[in-house]
């Protein structure tokens, strides 16, 4: 059974598991199934509280797809969420990456 199939099987048992959703999004990204991956990252970003690493990964993925405006928007939202959640490290990483896109 592939890694993706294993993750999908576990998600059927616990569909709200943030870690498994993130792992599947990353697996889809590595398989270059970008729209499916970005959809999952979007769900994670819409969670309460938002999953901060999803913003960074989605921003990187969008930048890699040359969707720079979208990447910048996602990163700005991620920085705001990271700051609200007291995650200075993530905020700093996203800020640095955002600056590299300008």
ZAKE-272086 format. One record per residue (C-alpha): residue number from 1; x, y, z. Coordinates in Angstrom, 1 decimal. Example, Ala and Ser with C-alpha at 12.3 -4.5 7.8 and 13.67 -1.06 7.14 Angstrom:
# ZAKE-272086
  pos      px      py      pz
    1    12.3    -4.5     7.8
    2    13.7    -1.1     7.1
//
This chain:
# ZAKE-272086
  pos      px      py      pz
    1     0.0     0.0     0.0
    2     1.4     3.4    -1.0
    3     2.0     6.1     1.6
    4    -0.9     8.1     0.1
    5    -3.2     5.1     0.3
    6    -2.2     4.6     4.0
    7    -2.9     8.3     4.8
    8    -6.3     8.2     3.0
    9    -7.3     5.0     4.9
   10    -6.4     6.6     8.2
   11    -8.3     9.8     7.2
   12   -11.5     7.7     6.6
   13   -11.3     6.6    10.3
   14   -10.5    10.1    11.6
   15   -11.6    12.7     8.9
   16   -10.9    15.7    11.0
   17    -7.3    14.8    11.9
   18    -5.3    17.9    11.1
   19    -2.0    16.1    10.9
   20    -3.3    13.5     8.5
   21    -4.9    16.2     6.2
   22    -1.6    18.0     6.2
   23     0.3    14.8     5.4
   24    -2.1    14.1     2.5
   25    -1.7    17.6     1.2
   26     2.0    17.2     1.3
   27     1.8    13.8    -0.5
   28    -0.4    15.3    -3.2
   29     2.0    18.1    -3.6
   30     4.9    15.7    -4.1
   31     2.8    13.8    -6.7
   32     2.3    17.2    -8.5
   33    -1.5    17.0    -7.9
   34    -1.5    20.7    -7.2
   35    -5.2    21.6    -7.2
   36    -6.1    18.7    -4.8
   37    -3.2    19.6    -2.6
   38    -4.1    23.3    -2.5
   39    -7.7    22.4    -1.8
   40    -6.6    20.5     1.3
   41    -4.3    23.3     2.4
   42    -7.3    25.6     2.0
   43    -9.4    23.5     4.3
   44    -6.6    23.5     6.9
   45    -6.3    27.3     6.6
   46   -10.1    27.6     7.2
   47   -10.0    25.4    10.3
   48   -10.5    27.0    13.7
   49    -7.8    27.8    14.7
   50    -6.2    28.0    11.2
   51    -3.3    25.5    10.7
   52    -0.4    27.9    10.3
   53     2.0    25.5     8.4
   54    -0.6    25.1     5.7
   55    -0.3    28.8     4.8
   56     3.5    28.5     4.3
   57     3.3    25.3     2.3
   58     0.4    26.6     0.1
   59     2.4    29.9    -0.4
   60     5.5    27.9    -1.5
   61     3.4    25.7    -3.8
   62     1.7    28.7    -5.4
   63     5.0    30.4    -5.9
   64     6.4    27.3    -7.5
   65     3.5    27.3    -9.9
   66     4.3    31.0   -10.8
   67     1.0    32.1    -9.1
   68     2.9    34.9    -7.3
   69     0.0    37.1    -6.4
   70    -1.9    34.2    -4.8
   71     1.2    33.1    -3.0
   72     1.7    36.6    -1.6
   73    -1.9    36.8    -0.4
   74    -1.7    33.4     1.3
   75     1.6    34.3     3.0
   76     0.2    37.6     4.3
   77    -2.8    35.8     5.8
   78    -0.4    33.2     7.2
   79     1.8    35.8     8.9
   80    -1.3    37.4    10.4
   81    -2.5    34.0    11.8
   82     1.0    33.1    13.0
   83     1.2    36.4    14.9
   84    -2.3    35.9    16.4
   85    -1.3    32.4    17.5
   86     2.0    33.6    19.0
   87     4.1    31.6    16.5
   88     7.0    34.0    15.8
   89     9.1    31.4    14.1
   90     6.5    30.6    11.4
   91     5.8    34.3    11.0
   92     9.5    35.0    10.4
   93     9.8    32.2     7.9
   94     6.8    33.4     5.9
   95     7.9    37.0     6.1
   96    11.3    36.1     4.7
   97     9.8    34.0     1.9
   98     7.3    36.7     1.1
   99    10.1    39.3     0.8
  100    11.9    36.9    -1.6
  101     8.9    37.1    -3.9
  102     8.8    40.9    -4.2
//
